[in-house]
Amino acid sequence: MIYLAPIQGITDRIFRNKFPEYFGGVDCAMAPFISTSKRKKVETVILRELDPDKNRGLPVIPQILSRDPEDFIPLANQLYEMGYPIVNWNLGCPFPVVTGKGKGSGMLCYPLAIEQFLKKTIPAIKAKLSIKLRIGLAYPDEILALIPIFNRYPVEELIIHPRTGKQMYDGVVNLDIFEQCLESSTHEIVYNGDINTAGGYELLARRFPSIRKWMIGRGLVSNPFLAEEIISGNIKSRQEKIRILRRFHDDLLAEYSNVMSGPAHITDRMKGIWFYLGNFFENGEKIKKRINKVRTIGHYNDLVKSIFGD
């Protein structure tokens, strides 16, 4: 089973709906987090991004960023009433603006606070709880103190990205720590992190044969064919891939043009996607630099034509 990982500003409702129309292999998507710190904004996000009637592509698991059970519980129950049987608690976000407030991976160095959160939250929510986390904030062994805590509660699954929050996306994943988590956890573990090729996936699958679920984010946005290549081994020709990518791109652009106000918002959203998608092309870094300089829709469309060889 393959999850599409949440990427803030990228894997929104439109992206999640359009993705399975062009690419296979992905079973479920986790939505980018909702922060409970701004309740009025939360309502807007829920209506726009998580209305089940507007999410008809991949099955979706909502994610909540919070350190306060009193904020988390009503939001989780609201999402359950909307039709979401599982909600995810974000203990993985590595960005300093989040960790500096003791949220995301910034909470991983406070095992007592995590236990108190679970003790209050799990009996009070109707949905099942999954947790996405890093292996620590600053130190890779911080998670080893948390696994026994998680084992005491009926958590649906642990989605582990084996980097620390301080690493952001730099350095390498710590597979030895991940293996220790796998050995000591009583919950199902989902692997997340640095799956960028089918070959890379095969190496991980051989090392961790008990893993049944995998989460891929950056690797899938950079190469949207990755999941189907992992699952089926079917590799399309380069020309066919380019044709499919072109249609996917055009469909996304049309959808964003319909819902966003002003060309700057549209091009900014597409620039975010190209930050990853540019990696699909041999001259990816050059493409990304050129895309980032775009100021008008006309310039953007001309550049896209040249990229796809129209």
Helices and strands as residue ranges (DSSP letters): E 2-4, H 13-22, E 28-30, E 34-35, H 39-49, G 52-54, E 60-61, E 63-65, H 69-81, E 86-91, H 96-99, G 104-107, H 111-121, G 122-124, E 128-136, G 142-145, H 147-151, E 158-164, H 175-184, E 189-192, H 198-207, E 213-216, H 218-222, H 226-232, H 238-259, H 263-277, G 278-280, H 284-292, H 297-308
